[in-house]
Amino acid sequence: MSTSQPDEATKATAKAVDDLPLLRGNRIRLRGFRQDDIDDVYALYSDPAVTLFWSFPAWTQRAQAEDLLQHAIVSCSSDKILCWAIADSGSDRLIGSLTLFNINRAQGRADIGYALHSGQWGKGYAKEALRLVLDYVFDTLKLRRVEADIDPRNTGSCKLVQGLGFRHEGLLRERWLVDDALQDSAIYGLLARDWHNQRRS
Ligand SMILES: CC(C)(COP(=O)(O)OP(=O)(O)OC[C@H]1O[C@@H](n2cnc3c(N)ncnc32)[C@H](O)[C@@H]1OP(=O)(O)O)[C@@H](O)C(=O)NCCC(=O)NCCS
């Protein structure tokens, strides 16, 4: 029998997997990223329609997908960042991503970001995914507040969060410089009490 101890990287990956819950919806499931998601991850972020209002320009090299996967798999921690793959419940193929980041347990807040393959837009998948994560954020992590930073021209994303009860709380001008273009940030916020009241009514 081997008595060798797991190395640091193996332990970090095991902790990351432990920290990321599987969230099941009707049509989708939110699970951890896997190495075999690479083609679907590359397809997601190399699509200029998806990155039009994103914080980086559309990818042009597969190595960028490898880097993201590596980071998304090992860095998950409920004290820092949680990276979910949004997968089709039937096929388990990745159709998008949802990240909870800047998690600050002491202050009770976190930021949320999400993207879906453009062929899957308009089917209610993003709403289903955000609902699952917001239940987890407020019921299990017991955070008080979730924030979304959205380019005000991104009508789809603004409508999505407004429909979930986020309030528009302000505008930060010229906050991002992506591909030589400046972008404003509309800040949306959702409080635990708003979410719970909404769920009750
Ligand atoms: C934003 C995004 C995730 C929305 O995903 P989606 O699965 O199409 O959204 P849903 O189908 O769940 O729609 C949720 C609500 O938003 C509305 N909506 C979505 N896209 C819309 C659009 N382009 N214009 C108007 N309303 C839109 C829907 O009608 C729906 O409203 P309802 O709840 O009243 O029915 C998707 O467009 C995307 O991945 N965009 C690229 C990445 C991105 O910009 N991410 C956000 C960065 S802040």
The ligand as an SDF file (V2000), in Angstrom:
LIG
                    3D

 48 50  0  0  0  0  0  0  0  0999 V2000
  -26.8910   38.2520  -20.8470 C   0  0  0  0  0  0  0  0  0  0  0  0
  -27.1730   36.7870  -21.1440 C   0  0  0  0  0  0  0  0  0  0  0  0
  -26.4620   35.9150  -20.1340 C   0  0  0  0  0  0  0  0  0  0  0  0
  -28.6970   36.5460  -21.0750 C   0  0  0  0  0  0  0  0  0  0  0  0
  -28.9080   35.1450  -21.2250 O   0  0  0  0  0  0  0  0  0  0  0  0
  -30.3060   34.5120  -21.6770 P   0  0  0  0  0  0  0  0  0  0  0  0
  -30.2800   33.0640  -21.3390 O   0  0  0  0  0  0  0  0  0  0  0  0
  -30.5700   34.8870  -23.0870 O   0  0  0  0  0  0  0  0  0  0  0  0
  -31.3320   35.2550  -20.7360 O   0  0  0  0  0  0  0  0  0  0  0  0
  -32.7750   34.6850  -20.3690 P   0  0  0  0  0  0  0  0  0  0  0  0
  -33.3260   33.9670  -21.5680 O   0  0  0  0  0  0  0  0  0  0  0  0
  -32.6950   33.9390  -19.0880 O   0  0  0  0  0  0  0  0  0  0  0  0
  -33.6170   36.0130  -20.1830 O   0  0  0  0  0  0  0  0  0  0  0  0
  -33.8580   36.6100  -18.9320 C   0  0  0  0  0  0  0  0  0  0  0  0
  -34.7070   37.8490  -19.1440 C   0  0  0  0  0  0  0  0  0  0  0  0
  -33.9620   38.8450  -19.8540 O   0  0  0  0  0  0  0  0  0  0  0  0
  -34.6170   39.1960  -21.0750 C   0  0  0  0  0  0  0  0  0  0  0  0
  -33.6080   39.3230  -22.1110 N   0  0  0  0  0  0  0  0  0  0  0  0
  -32.5510   38.5120  -22.3420 C   0  0  0  0  0  0  0  0  0  0  0  0
  -31.8570   38.9570  -23.4020 N   0  0  0  0  0  0  0  0  0  0  0  0
  -32.4980   40.0710  -23.8420 C   0  0  0  0  0  0  0  0  0  0  0  0
  -32.2470   41.0140  -24.8890 C   0  0  0  0  0  0  0  0  0  0  0  0
  -31.1950   40.8890  -25.7080 N   0  0  0  0  0  0  0  0  0  0  0  0
  -33.0840   42.0650  -25.0290 N   0  0  0  0  0  0  0  0  0  0  0  0
  -34.1370   42.2180  -24.1960 C   0  0  0  0  0  0  0  0  0  0  0  0
  -34.4400   41.3730  -23.1710 N   0  0  0  0  0  0  0  0  0  0  0  0
  -33.6180   40.3320  -23.0190 C   0  0  0  0  0  0  0  0  0  0  0  0
  -35.5270   38.0440  -21.3670 C   0  0  0  0  0  0  0  0  0  0  0  0
  -36.6270   38.4320  -22.1570 O   0  0  0  0  0  0  0  0  0  0  0  0
  -35.9450   37.5960  -19.9960 C   0  0  0  0  0  0  0  0  0  0  0  0
  -36.9750   38.4390  -19.5110 O   0  0  0  0  0  0  0  0  0  0  0  0
  -38.2370   37.8190  -18.7110 P   0  0  0  0  0  0  0  0  0  0  0  0
  -37.6650   37.2330  -17.4460 O   0  0  0  0  0  0  0  0  0  0  0  0
  -39.1110   38.9980  -18.4860 O   0  0  0  0  0  0  0  0  0  0  0  0
  -38.8030   36.7760  -19.5790 O   0  0  0  0  0  0  0  0  0  0  0  0
  -26.6890   36.4030  -22.5930 C   0  0  0  0  0  0  0  0  0  0  0  0
  -27.2500   37.3020  -23.5000 O   0  0  0  0  0  0  0  0  0  0  0  0
  -25.1720   36.4090  -22.7250 C   0  0  0  0  0  0  0  0  0  0  0  0
  -24.5060   35.4070  -22.4410 O   0  0  0  0  0  0  0  0  0  0  0  0
  -24.5980   37.5470  -23.2090 N   0  0  0  0  0  0  0  0  0  0  0  0
  -23.1400   37.6300  -23.4410 C   0  0  0  0  0  0  0  0  0  0  0  0
  -22.3370   37.6610  -22.1720 C   0  0  0  0  0  0  0  0  0  0  0  0
  -22.7410   38.8360  -21.3010 C   0  0  0  0  0  0  0  0  0  0  0  0
  -22.9250   39.9450  -21.7670 O   0  0  0  0  0  0  0  0  0  0  0  0
  -22.8270   38.5660  -19.9830 N   0  0  0  0  0  0  0  0  0  0  0  0
  -23.1830   39.5720  -19.0080 C   0  0  0  0  0  0  0  0  0  0  0  0
  -22.0380   40.4370  -18.7040 C   0  0  0  0  0  0  0  0  0  0  0  0
  -22.5100   41.6410  -17.4850 S   0  0  0  0  0  0  0  0  0  0  0  0
  1  2  1  0
  2  3  1  0
  2  4  1  0
  2 36  1  0
  4  5  1  0
  5  6  1  0
  6  7  2  0
  6  8  1  0
  6  9  1  0
  9 10  1  0
 10 11  2  0
 10 12  1  0
 10 13  1  0
 13 14  1  0
 14 15  1  0
 15 16  1  0
 15 30  1  0
 16 17  1  0
 17 18  1  0
 17 28  1  0
 18 19  1  0
 18 27  1  0
 19 20  2  0
 20 21  1  0
 21 22  1  0
 21 27  2  0
 22 23  1  0
 22 24  2  0
 24 25  1  0
 25 26  2  0
 26 27  1  0
 28 29  1  0
 28 30  1  0
 30 31  1  0
 31 32  1  0
 32 33  2  0
 32 34  1  0
 32 35  1  0
 36 37  1  0
 36 38  1  0
 38 39  2  0
 38 40  1  0
 40 41  1  0
 41 42  1  0
 42 43  1  0
 43 44  2  0
 43 45  1  0
 45 46  1  0
 46 47  1  0
 47 48  1  0
M  END
$$$$
